[in-house]
Amino acid sequence: MFYENVGALILGFFIWWAILLAFSRFPNRYPQNNTWKKDIFITFVQSVILFAVFQGIQYFSS
């Protein structure tokens, strides 16, 4: 694991998730109702993928 501890990993994950959720929710005005579940799920998956990509970049760059 490349992170200092599990707390740093979880905090970083939640920060990325909040950033992605904000950038997907605020600029878009949805005509449908109840898109929160979909947006939360999609940004969760994006956060997981981003963390995996960041780990790969960090591993191969050093």
mmCIF file as Biopython writes it, N, C-alpha, C and O atoms, coordinates in Angstrom:
data_model
#
loop_
_atom_site.group_PDB
_atom_site.id
_atom_site.type_symbol
_atom_site.label_atom_id
_atom_site.label_alt_id
_atom_site.label_comp_id
_atom_site.label_asym_id
_atom_site.label_entity_id
_atom_site.label_seq_id
_atom_site.pdbx_PDB_ins_code
_atom_site.Cartn_x
_atom_site.Cartn_y
_atom_site.Cartn_z
_atom_site.occupancy
_atom_site.B_iso_or_equiv
_atom_site.auth_seq_id
_atom_site.auth_asym_id
_atom_site.pdbx_PDB_model_num
ATOM 1   N N  . MET A ? 1  ? 0.848   -1.172 0.000   1.0 0.0 1  A 1 
ATOM 2   C CA . MET A ? 1  ? 0.000   0.000  0.000   1.0 0.0 1  A 1 
ATOM 3   C C  . MET A ? 1  ? 0.895   1.238  0.000   1.0 0.0 1  A 1 
ATOM 4   O O  . MET A ? 1  ? 1.861   1.308  0.760   1.0 0.0 1  A 1 
ATOM 5   N N  . PHE A ? 2  ? 0.584   2.183  -0.827  1.0 0.0 2  A 1 
ATOM 6   C CA . PHE A ? 2  ? 1.415   3.369  -0.981  1.0 0.0 2  A 1 
ATOM 7   C C  . PHE A ? 2  ? 1.012   4.501  -0.048  1.0 0.0 2  A 1 
ATOM 8   O O  . PHE A ? 2  ? 1.707   5.515  0.032   1.0 0.0 2  A 1 
ATOM 9   N N  . TYR A ? 3  ? -0.075  4.344  0.641   1.0 0.0 3  A 1 
ATOM 10  C CA . TYR A ? 3  ? -0.541  5.404  1.525   1.0 0.0 3  A 1 
ATOM 11  C C  . TYR A ? 3  ? 0.033   5.212  2.919   1.0 0.0 3  A 1 
ATOM 12  O O  . TYR A ? 3  ? 0.424   4.106  3.293   1.0 0.0 3  A 1 
ATOM 13  N N  . GLU A ? 4  ? 0.081   6.281  3.673   1.0 0.0 4  A 1 
ATOM 14  C CA . GLU A ? 4  ? 0.659   6.235  5.015   1.0 0.0 4  A 1 
ATOM 15  C C  . GLU A ? 4  ? -0.144  5.321  5.934   1.0 0.0 4  A 1 
ATOM 16  O O  . GLU A ? 4  ? 0.426   4.523  6.678   1.0 0.0 4  A 1 
ATOM 17  N N  . ASN A ? 5  ? -1.449  5.438  5.880   1.0 0.0 5  A 1 
ATOM 18  C CA . ASN A ? 5  ? -2.310  4.585  6.695   1.0 0.0 5  A 1 
ATOM 19  C C  . ASN A ? 5  ? -3.686  4.507  6.049   1.0 0.0 5  A 1 
ATOM 20  O O  . ASN A ? 5  ? -3.954  5.169  5.046   1.0 0.0 5  A 1 
ATOM 21  N N  . VAL A ? 6  ? -4.533  3.709  6.623   1.0 0.0 6  A 1 
ATOM 22  C CA . VAL A ? 6  ? -5.865  3.504  6.063   1.0 0.0 6  A 1 
ATOM 23  C C  . VAL A ? 6  ? -6.705  4.771  6.181   1.0 0.0 6  A 1 
ATOM 24  O O  . VAL A ? 6  ? -7.535  5.045  5.315   1.0 0.0 6  A 1 
ATOM 25  N N  . GLY A ? 7  ? -6.500  5.538  7.237   1.0 0.0 7  A 1 
ATOM 26  C CA . GLY A ? 7  ? -7.250  6.783  7.407   1.0 0.0 7  A 1 
ATOM 27  C C  . GLY A ? 7  ? -6.985  7.776  6.290   1.0 0.0 7  A 1 
ATOM 28  O O  . GLY A ? 7  ? -7.904  8.448  5.822   1.0 0.0 7  A 1 
ATOM 29  N N  . ALA A ? 8  ? -5.731  7.871  5.859   1.0 0.0 8  A 1 
ATOM 30  C CA . ALA A ? 8  ? -5.394  8.767  4.750   1.0 0.0 8  A 1 
ATOM 31  C C  . ALA A ? 8  ? -6.025  8.284  3.452   1.0 0.0 8  A 1 
ATOM 32  O O  . ALA A ? 8  ? -6.468  9.090  2.634   1.0 0.0 8  A 1 
ATOM 33  N N  . LEU A ? 9  ? -6.065  6.982  3.265   1.0 0.0 9  A 1 
ATOM 34  C CA . LEU A ? 9  ? -6.692  6.409  2.072   1.0 0.0 9  A 1 
ATOM 35  C C  . LEU A ? 9  ? -8.183  6.715  2.039   1.0 0.0 9  A 1 
ATOM 36  O O  . LEU A ? 9  ? -8.712  7.134  1.010   1.0 0.0 9  A 1 
ATOM 37  N N  . ILE A ? 10 ? -8.853  6.507  3.151   1.0 0.0 10 A 1 
ATOM 38  C CA . ILE A ? 10 ? -10.297 6.750  3.208   1.0 0.0 10 A 1 
ATOM 39  C C  . ILE A ? 10 ? -10.610 8.233  3.059   1.0 0.0 10 A 1 
ATOM 40  O O  . ILE A ? 10 ? -11.548 8.599  2.351   1.0 0.0 10 A 1 
ATOM 41  N N  . LEU A ? 11 ? -9.843  9.080  3.712   1.0 0.0 11 A 1 
ATOM 42  C CA . LEU A ? 11 ? -10.061 10.522 3.599   1.0 0.0 11 A 1 
ATOM 43  C C  . LEU A ? 11 ? -9.845  10.996 2.163   1.0 0.0 11 A 1 
ATOM 44  O O  . LEU A ? 11 ? -10.648 11.768 1.638   1.0 0.0 11 A 1 
ATOM 45  N N  . GLY A ? 12 ? -8.783  10.548 1.535   1.0 0.0 12 A 1 
ATOM 46  C CA . GLY A ? 12 ? -8.532  10.912 0.142   1.0 0.0 12 A 1 
ATOM 47  C C  . GLY A ? 12 ? -9.623  10.425 -0.781  1.0 0.0 12 A 1 
ATOM 48  O O  . GLY A ? 12 ? -10.028 11.132 -1.705  1.0 0.0 12 A 1 
ATOM 49  N N  . PHE A ? 13 ? -10.104 9.206  -0.532  1.0 0.0 13 A 1 
ATOM 50  C CA . PHE A ? 13 ? -11.187 8.665  -1.350  1.0 0.0 13 A 1 
ATOM 51  C C  . PHE A ? 13 ? -12.440 9.509  -1.219  1.0 0.0 13 A 1 
ATOM 52  O O  . PHE A ? 13 ? -13.066 9.833  -2.228  1.0 0.0 13 A 1 
ATOM 53  N N  . PHE A ? 14 ? -12.825 9.874  0.000   1.0 0.0 14 A 1 
ATOM 54  C CA . PHE A ? 14 ? -14.026 10.685 0.197   1.0 0.0 14 A 1 
ATOM 55  C C  . PHE A ? 14 ? -13.880 12.080 -0.399  1.0 0.0 14 A 1 
ATOM 56  O O  . PHE A ? 14 ? -14.855 12.641 -0.898  1.0 0.0 14 A 1 
ATOM 57  N N  . ILE A ? 15 ? -12.693 12.640 -0.356  1.0 0.0 15 A 1 
ATOM 58  C CA . ILE A ? 15 ? -12.472 13.954 -0.968  1.0 0.0 15 A 1 
ATOM 59  C C  . ILE A ? 15 ? -12.651 13.870 -2.478  1.0 0.0 15 A 1 
ATOM 60  O O  . ILE A ? 15 ? -13.329 14.709 -3.071  1.0 0.0 15 A 1 
ATOM 61  N N  . TRP A ? 16 ? -12.039 12.851 -3.109  1.0 0.0 16 A 1 
ATOM 62  C CA . TRP A ? 16 ? -12.216 12.687 -4.557  1.0 0.0 16 A 1 
ATOM 63  C C  . TRP A ? 16 ? -13.669 12.446 -4.904  1.0 0.0 16 A 1 
ATOM 64  O O  . TRP A ? 16 ? -14.171 12.983 -5.892  1.0 0.0 16 A 1 
ATOM 65  N N  . TRP A ? 17 ? -14.348 11.646 -4.105  1.0 0.0 17 A 1 
ATOM 66  C CA . TRP A ? 17 ? -15.750 11.343 -4.356  1.0 0.0 17 A 1 
ATOM 67  C C  . TRP A ? 17 ? -16.591 12.609 -4.265  1.0 0.0 17 A 1 
ATOM 68  O O  . TRP A ? 17 ? -17.474 12.822 -5.096  1.0 0.0 17 A 1 
ATOM 69  N N  . ALA A ? 18 ? -16.333 13.445 -3.276  1.0 0.0 18 A 1 
ATOM 70  C CA . ALA A ? 18 ? -17.079 14.698 -3.129  1.0 0.0 18 A 1 
ATOM 71  C C  . ALA A ? 18 ? -16.802 15.645 -4.291  1.0 0.0 18 A 1 
ATOM 72  O O  . ALA A ? 18 ? -17.713 16.310 -4.784  1.0 0.0 18 A 1 
ATOM 73  N N  . ILE A ? 19 ? -15.550 15.708 -4.726  1.0 0.0 19 A 1 
ATOM 74  C CA . ILE A ? 19 ? -15.208 16.575 -5.860  1.0 0.0 19 A 1 
ATOM 75  C C  . ILE A ? 19 ? -15.913 16.108 -7.123  1.0 0.0 19 A 1 
ATOM 76  O O  . ILE A ? 19 ? -16.512 16.914 -7.834  1.0 0.0 19 A 1 
ATOM 77  N N  . LEU A ? 20 ? -15.846 14.813 -7.406  1.0 0.0 20 A 1 
ATOM 78  C CA . LEU A ? 20 ? -16.504 14.295 -8.603  1.0 0.0 20 A 1 
ATOM 79  C C  . LEU A ? 20 ? -18.016 14.459 -8.533  1.0 0.0 20 A 1 
ATOM 80  O O  . LEU A ? 20 ? -18.655 14.779 -9.536  1.0 0.0 20 A 1 
ATOM 81  N N  . LEU A ? 21 ? -18.586 14.244 -7.363  1.0 0.0 21 A 1 
ATOM 82  C CA . LEU A ? 21 ? -20.030 14.414 -7.220  1.0 0.0 21 A 1 
ATOM 83  C C  . LEU A ? 21 ? -20.432 15.869 -7.425  1.0 0.0 21 A 1 
ATOM 84  O O  . LEU A ? 21 ? -21.452 16.146 -8.056  1.0 0.0 21 A 1 
ATOM 85  N N  . ALA A ? 22 ? -19.648 16.791 -6.902  1.0 0.0 22 A 1 
ATOM 86  C CA . ALA A ? 22 ? -19.958 18.214 -7.083  1.0 0.0 22 A 1 
ATOM 87  C C  . ALA A ? 22 ? -19.868 18.609 -8.548  1.0 0.0 22 A 1 
ATOM 88  O O  . ALA A ? 22 ? -20.726 19.336 -9.048  1.0 0.0 22 A 1 
ATOM 89  N N  . PHE A ? 23 ? -18.836 18.138 -9.241  1.0 0.0 23 A 1 
ATOM 90  C CA . PHE A ? 23 ? -18.689 18.509 -10.643 1.0 0.0 23 A 1 
ATOM 91  C C  . PHE A ? 23 ? -19.702 17.812 -11.541 1.0 0.0 23 A 1 
ATOM 92  O O  . PHE A ? 23 ? -19.959 18.285 -12.648 1.0 0.0 23 A 1 
ATOM 93  N N  . SER A ? 24 ? -20.277 16.716 -11.104 1.0 0.0 24 A 1 
ATOM 94  C CA . SER A ? 24 ? -21.310 16.088 -11.925 1.0 0.0 24 A 1 
ATOM 95  C C  . SER A ? 24 ? -22.697 16.624 -11.601 1.0 0.0 24 A 1 
ATOM 96  O O  . SER A ? 24 ? -23.569 16.622 -12.469 1.0 0.0 24 A 1 
ATOM 97  N N  . ARG A ? 25 ? -22.923 17.084 -10.370 1.0 0.0 25 A 1 
ATOM 98  C CA . ARG A ? 25 ? -24.247 17.541 -9.969  1.0 0.0 25 A 1 
ATOM 99  C C  . ARG A ? 25 ? -24.509 19.006 -10.274 1.0 0.0 25 A 1 
ATOM 100 O O  . ARG A ? 25 ? -25.544 19.341 -10.851 1.0 0.0 25 A 1 
ATOM 101 N N  . PHE A ? 26 ? -23.589 19.882 -9.896  1.0 0.0 26 A 1 
ATOM 102 C CA . PHE A ? 26 ? -23.879 21.313 -9.936  1.0 0.0 26 A 1 
ATOM 103 C C  . PHE A ? 26 ? -23.979 21.907 -11.341 1.0 0.0 26 A 1 
ATOM 104 O O  . PHE A ? 26 ? -24.874 22.722 -11.570 1.0 0.0 26 A 1 
ATOM 105 N N  . PRO A ? 27 ? -23.120 21.551 -12.291 1.0 0.0 27 A 1 
ATOM 106 C CA . PRO A ? 27 ? -23.262 22.170 -13.610 1.0 0.0 27 A 1 
ATOM 107 C C  . PRO A ? 27 ? -24.466 21.667 -14.392 1.0 0.0 27 A 1 
ATOM 108 O O  . PRO A ? 27 ? -24.932 22.353 -15.302 1.0 0.0 27 A 1 
ATOM 109 N N  . ASN A ? 28 ? -24.976 20.497 -14.063 1.0 0.0 28 A 1 
ATOM 110 C CA . ASN A ? 28 ? -26.070 19.900 -14.828 1.0 0.0 28 A 1 
ATOM 111 C C  . ASN A ? 28 ? -27.397 20.142 -14.133 1.0 0.0 28 A 1 
ATOM 112 O O  . ASN A ? 28 ? -27.533 19.962 -12.923 1.0 0.0 28 A 1 
ATOM 113 N N  . ARG A ? 29 ? -28.356 20.548 -14.918 1.0 0.0 29 A 1 
ATOM 114 C CA . ARG A ? 29 ? -29.724 20.674 -14.415 1.0 0.0 29 A 1 
ATOM 115 C C  . ARG A ? 29 ? -30.513 19.520 -15.021 1.0 0.0 29 A 1 
ATOM 116 O O  . ARG A ? 29 ? -30.790 19.504 -16.221 1.0 0.0 29 A 1 
ATOM 117 N N  . TYR A ? 30 ? -30.865 18.569 -14.188 1.0 0.0 30 A 1 
ATOM 118 C CA . TYR A ? 30 ? -31.531 17.377 -14.683 1.0 0.0 30 A 1 
ATOM 119 C C  . TYR A ? 30 ? -33.031 17.601 -14.771 1.0 0.0 30 A 1 
ATOM 120 O O  . TYR A ? 30 ? -33.633 18.118 -13.830 1.0 0.0 30 A 1 
ATOM 121 N N  . PRO A ? 31 ? -33.648 17.217 -15.894 1.0 0.0 31 A 1 
ATOM 122 C CA . PRO A ? 31 ? -35.106 17.317 -15.978 1.0 0.0 31 A 1 
ATOM 123 C C  . PRO A ? 31 ? -35.800 16.209 -15.178 1.0 0.0 31 A 1 
ATOM 124 O O  . PRO A ? 31 ? -36.949 16.365 -14.765 1.0 0.0 31 A 1 
ATOM 125 N N  . GLN A ? 32 ? -35.096 15.084 -14.959 1.0 0.0 32 A 1 
ATOM 126 C CA . GLN A ? 32 ? -35.704 13.986 -14.210 1.0 0.0 32 A 1 
ATOM 127 C C  . GLN A ? 32 ? -35.505 14.212 -12.715 1.0 0.0 32 A 1 
ATOM 128 O O  . GLN A ? 32 ? -34.621 14.954 -12.288 1.0 0.0 32 A 1 
ATOM 129 N N  . ASN A ? 33 ? -36.337 13.564 -11.954 1.0 0.0 33 A 1 
ATOM 130 C CA . ASN A ? 33 ? -36.182 13.581 -10.501 1.0 0.0 33 A 1 
ATOM 131 C C  . ASN A ? 33 ? -35.421 12.339 -10.066 1.0 0.0 33 A 1 
ATOM 132 O O  . ASN A ? 33 ? -35.298 11.372 -10.818 1.0 0.0 33 A 1 
ATOM 133 N N  . ASN A ? 34 ? -34.915 12.381 -8.842  1.0 0.0 34 A 1 
ATOM 134 C CA . ASN A ? 34 ? -34.271 11.236 -8.202  1.0 0.0 34 A 1 
ATOM 135 C C  . ASN A ? 34 ? -33.056 10.721 -8.972  1.0 0.0 34 A 1 
ATOM 136 O O  . ASN A ? 34 ? -32.928 9.516  -9.185  1.0 0.0 34 A 1 
ATOM 137 N N  . THR A ? 35 ? -32.176 11.608 -9.387  1.0 0.0 35 A 1 
ATOM 138 C CA . THR A ? 35 ? -30.944 11.169 -10.042 1.0 0.0 35 A 1 
ATOM 139 C C  . THR A ? 35 ? -29.787 11.089 -9.055  1.0 0.0 35 A 1 
ATOM 140 O O  . THR A ? 35 ? -28.659 10.795 -9.449  1.0 0.0 35 A 1 
ATOM 141 N N  . TRP A ? 36 ? -30.055 11.345 -7.776  1.0 0.0 36 A 1 
ATOM 142 C CA . TRP A ? 36 ? -28.983 11.309 -6.778  1.0 0.0 36 A 1 
ATOM 143 C C  . TRP A ? 36 ? -28.359 9.931  -6.665  1.0 0.0 36 A 1 
ATOM 144 O O  . TRP A ? 36 ? -27.136 9.817  -6.574  1.0 0.0 36 A 1 
ATOM 145 N N  . LYS A ? 37 ? -29.176 8.876  -6.670  1.0 0.0 37 A 1 
ATOM 146 C CA . LYS A ? 37 ? -28.648 7.519  -6.533  1.0 0.0 37 A 1 
ATOM 147 C C  . LYS A ? 37 ? -27.717 7.186  -7.690  1.0 0.0 37 A 1 
ATOM 148 O O  . LYS A ? 37 ? -26.640 6.623  -7.492  1.0 0.0 37 A 1 
ATOM 149 N N  . LYS A ? 38 ? -28.136 7.533  -8.877  1.0 0.0 38 A 1 
ATOM 150 C CA . LYS A ? 38 ? -27.318 7.268  -10.057 1.0 0.0 38 A 1 
ATOM 151 C C  . LYS A ? 38 ? -26.019 8.065  -10.002 1.0 0.0 38 A 1 
ATOM 152 O O  . LYS A ? 38 ? -24.949 7.521  -10.278 1.0 0.0 38 A 1 
ATOM 153 N N  . ASP A ? 39 ? -26.097 9.330  -9.653  1.0 0.0 39 A 1 
ATOM 154 C CA . ASP A ? 39 ? -24.898 10.169 -9.585  1.0 0.0 39 A 1 
ATOM 155 C C  . ASP A ? 39 ? -23.939 9.701  -8.499  1.0 0.0 39 A 1 
ATOM 156 O O  . ASP A ? 39 ? -22.726 9.696  -8.703  1.0 0.0 39 A 1 
ATOM 157 N N  . ILE A ? 40 ? -24.470 9.310  -7.353  1.0 0.0 40 A 1 
ATOM 158 C CA . ILE A ? 40 ? -23.610 8.826  -6.274  1.0 0.0 40 A 1 
ATOM 159 C C  . ILE A ? 40 ? -22.922 7.537  -6.688  1.0 0.0 40 A 1 
ATOM 160 O O  . ILE A ? 40 ? -21.732 7.363  -6.425  1.0 0.0 40 A 1 
ATOM 161 N N  . PHE A ? 41 ? -23.645 6.634  -7.329  1.0 0.0 41 A 1 
ATOM 162 C CA . PHE A ? 41 ? -23.046 5.373  -7.765  1.0 0.0 41 A 1 
ATOM 163 C C  . PHE A ? 41 ? -21.983 5.607  -8.831  1.0 0.0 41 A 1 
ATOM 164 O O  . PHE A ? 41 ? -20.897 5.032  -8.755  1.0 0.0 41 A 1 
ATOM 165 N N  . ILE A ? 42 ? -22.279 6.438  -9.821  1.0 0.0 42 A 1 
ATOM 166 C CA . ILE A ? 42 ? -21.324 6.691  -10.911 1.0 0.0 42 A 1 
ATOM 167 C C  . ILE A ? 42 ? -20.066 7.369  -10.379 1.0 0.0 42 A 1 
ATOM 168 O O  . ILE A ? 42 ? -18.959 6.993  -10.766 1.0 0.0 42 A 1 
ATOM 169 N N  . THR A ? 43 ? -20.209 8.350  -9.510  1.0 0.0 43 A 1 
ATOM 170 C CA . THR A ? 43 ? -19.019 9.016  -8.981  1.0 0.0 43 A 1 
ATOM 171 C C  . THR A ? 43 ? -18.234 8.101  -8.049  1.0 0.0 43 A 1 
ATOM 172 O O  . THR A ? 43 ? -17.016 8.240  -7.940  1.0 0.0 43 A 1 
ATOM 173 N N  . PHE A ? 44 ? -18.911 7.161  -7.368  1.0 0.0 44 A 1 
ATOM 174 C CA . PHE A ? 44 ? -18.201 6.173  -6.558  1.0 0.0 44 A 1 
ATOM 175 C C  . PHE A ? 44 ? -17.329 5.293  -7.448  1.0 0.0 44 A 1 
ATOM 176 O O  . PHE A ? 44 ? -16.164 5.052  -7.133  1.0 0.0 44 A 1 
ATOM 177 N N  . VAL A ? 45 ? -17.882 4.818  -8.544  1.0 0.0 45 A 1 
ATOM 178 C CA . VAL A ? 45 ? -17.112 3.985  -9.475  1.0 0.0 45 A 1 
ATOM 179 C C  . VAL A ? 45 ? -15.956 4.787  -10.069 1.0 0.0 45 A 1 
ATOM 180 O O  . VAL A ? 45 ? -14.849 4.265  -10.197 1.0 0.0 45 A 1 
ATOM 181 N N  . GLN A ? 46 ? -16.194 6.034  -10.430 1.0 0.0 46 A 1 
ATOM 182 C CA . GLN A ? 46 ? -15.125 6.874  -10.960 1.0 0.0 46 A 1 
ATOM 183 C C  . GLN A ? 46 ? -14.017 7.070  -9.934  1.0 0.0 46 A 1 
ATOM 184 O O  . GLN A ? 46 ? -12.840 7.073  -10.293 1.0 0.0 46 A 1 
ATOM 185 N N  . SER A ? 47 ? -14.372 7.233  -8.675  1.0 0.0 47 A 1 
ATOM 186 C CA . SER A ? 47 ? -13.363 7.404  -7.626  1.0 0.0 47 A 1 
ATOM 187 C C  . SER A ? 47 ? -12.521 6.148  -7.459  1.0 0.0 47 A 1 
ATOM 188 O O  . SER A ? 47 ? -11.305 6.233  -7.293  1.0 0.0 47 A 1 
ATOM 189 N N  . VAL A ? 48 ? -13.156 4.991  -7.501  1.0 0.0 48 A 1 
ATOM 190 C CA . VAL A ? 48 ? -12.413 3.733  -7.393  1.0 0.0 48 A 1 
ATOM 191 C C  . VAL A ? 48 ? -11.442 3.590  -8.556  1.0 0.0 48 A 1 
ATOM 192 O O  . VAL A ? 48 ? -10.290 3.204  -8.360  1.0 0.0 48 A 1 
ATOM 193 N N  . ILE A ? 49 ? -11.899 3.899  -9.761  1.0 0.0 49 A 1 
ATOM 194 C CA . ILE A ? 49 ? -11.033 3.803  -10.945 1.0 0.0 49 A 1 
ATOM 195 C C  . ILE A ? 49 ? -9.888  4.801  -10.854 1.0 0.0 49 A 1 
ATOM 196 O O  . ILE A ? 49 ? -8.749  4.462  -11.177 1.0 0.0 49 A 1 
ATOM 197 N N  . LEU A ? 50 ? -10.172 6.028  -10.418 1.0 0.0 50 A 1 
ATOM 198 C CA . LEU A ? 50 ? -9.111  7.025  -10.278 1.0 0.0 50 A 1 
ATOM 199 C C  . LEU A ? 50 ? -8.054  6.589  -9.277  1.0 0.0 50 A 1 
ATOM 200 O O  . LEU A ? 50 ? -6.859  6.758  -9.520  1.0 0.0 50 A 1 
ATOM 201 N N  . PHE A ? 51 ? -8.482  6.034  -8.161  1.0 0.0 51 A 1 
ATOM 202 C CA . PHE A ? 51 ? -7.505  5.576  -7.176  1.0 0.0 51 A 1 
ATOM 203 C C  . PHE A ? 51 ? -6.660  4.441  -7.733  1.0 0.0 51 A 1 
ATOM 204 O O  . PHE A ? 51 ? -5.463  4.380  -7.453  1.0 0.0 51 A 1 
ATOM 205 N N  . ALA A ? 52 ? -7.244  3.549  -8.507  1.0 0.0 52 A 1 
ATOM 206 C CA . ALA A ? 52 ? -6.474  2.462  -9.114  1.0 0.0 52 A 1 
ATOM 207 C C  . ALA A ? 52 ? -5.475  3.013  -10.128 1.0 0.0 52 A 1 
ATOM 208 O O  . ALA A ? 52 ? -4.332  2.560  -10.181 1.0 0.0 52 A 1 
ATOM 209 N N  . VAL A ? 53 ? -5.896  3.979  -10.928 1.0 0.0 53 A 1 
ATOM 210 C CA . VAL A ? 53 ? -4.998  4.588  -11.920 1.0 0.0 53 A 1 
ATOM 211 C C  . VAL A ? 53 ? -3.870  5.336  -11.225 1.0 0.0 53 A 1 
ATOM 212 O O  . VAL A ? 53 ? -2.716  5.234  -11.639 1.0 0.0 53 A 1 
ATOM 213 N N  . PHE A ? 54 ? -4.187  6.083  -10.178 1.0 0.0 54 A 1 
ATOM 214 C CA . PHE A ? 54 ? -3.142  6.804  -9.444  1.0 0.0 54 A 1 
ATOM 215 C C  . PHE A ? 54 ? -2.124  5.847  -8.843  1.0 0.0 54 A 1 
ATOM 216 O O  . PHE A ? 54 ? -0.927  6.136  -8.839  1.0 0.0 54 A 1 
ATOM 217 N N  . GLN A ? 55 ? -2.585  4.713  -8.339  1.0 0.0 55 A 1 
ATOM 218 C CA . GLN A ? 55 ? -1.661  3.724  -7.784  1.0 0.0 55 A 1 
ATOM 219 C C  . GLN A ? 55 ? -0.752  3.163  -8.869  1.0 0.0 55 A 1 
ATOM 220 O O  . GLN A ? 55 ? 0.442   2.970  -8.639  1.0 0.0 55 A 1 
ATOM 221 N N  . GLY A ? 56 ? -1.303  2.902  -10.042 1.0 0.0 56 A 1 
ATOM 222 C CA . GLY A ? 56 ? -0.496  2.412  -11.155 1.0 0.0 56 A 1 
ATOM 223 C C  . GLY A ? 56 ? 0.534   3.424  -11.609 1.0 0.0 56 A 1 
ATOM 224 O O  . GLY A ? 56 ? 1.684   3.069  -11.867 1.0 0.0 56 A 1 
ATOM 225 N N  . ILE A ? 57 ? 0.138   4.667  -11.710 1.0 0.0 57 A 1 
ATOM 226 C CA . ILE A ? 57 ? 1.075   5.722  -12.108 1.0 0.0 57 A 1 
ATOM 227 C C  . ILE A ? 57 ? 2.179   5.866  -11.075 1.0 0.0 57 A 1 
ATOM 228 O O  . ILE A ? 57 ? 3.351   5.990  -11.430 1.0 0.0 57 A 1 
ATOM 229 N N  . GLN A ? 58 ? 1.818   5.851  -9.811  1.0 0.0 58 A 1 
ATOM 230 C CA . GLN A ? 58 ? 2.817   5.989  -8.754  1.0 0.0 58 A 1 
ATOM 231 C C  . GLN A ? 58 ? 3.762   4.790  -8.738  1.0 0.0 58 A 1 
ATOM 232 O O  . GLN A ? 58 ? 4.959   4.957  -8.500  1.0 0.0 58 A 1 
ATOM 233 N N  . TYR A ? 59 ? 3.257   3.608  -8.983  1.0 0.0 59 A 1 
ATOM 234 C CA . TYR A ? 59 ? 4.086   2.406  -8.965  1.0 0.0 59 A 1 
ATOM 235 C C  . TYR A ? 59 ? 5.080   2.409  -10.122 1.0 0.0 59 A 1 
ATOM 236 O O  . TYR A ? 59 ? 6.261   2.117  -9.929  1.0 0.0 59 A 1 
ATOM 237 N N  . PHE A ? 60 ? 4.605   2.737  -11.325 1.0 0.0 60 A 1 
ATOM 238 C CA . PHE A ? 60 ? 5.467   2.669  -12.497 1.0 0.0 60 A 1 
ATOM 239 C C  . PHE A ? 60 ? 6.368   3.888  -12.665 1.0 0.0 60 A 1 
ATOM 240 O O  . PHE A ? 60 ? 7.342   3.827  -13.415 1.0 0.0 60 A 1 
ATOM 241 N N  . SER A ? 61 ? 6.065   4.990  -11.986 1.0 0.0 61 A 1 
ATOM 242 C CA . SER A ? 61 ? 6.918   6.170  -12.119 1.0 0.0 61 A 1 
ATOM 243 C C  . SER A ? 61 ? 8.121   6.121  -11.184 1.0 0.0 61 A 1 
ATOM 244 O O  . SER A ? 61 ? 9.077   6.871  -11.379 1.0 0.0 61 A 1 
ATOM 245 N N  . SER A ? 62 ? 8.095   5.263  -10.181 1.0 0.0 62 A 1 
ATOM 246 C CA . SER A ? 62 ? 9.231   5.213  -9.250  1.0 0.0 62 A 1 
ATOM 247 C C  . SER A ? 62 ? 10.132  4.026  -9.493  1.0 0.0 62 A 1 
ATOM 248 O O  . SER A ? 62 ? 11.127  3.852  -8.789  1.0 0.0 62 A 1 
#
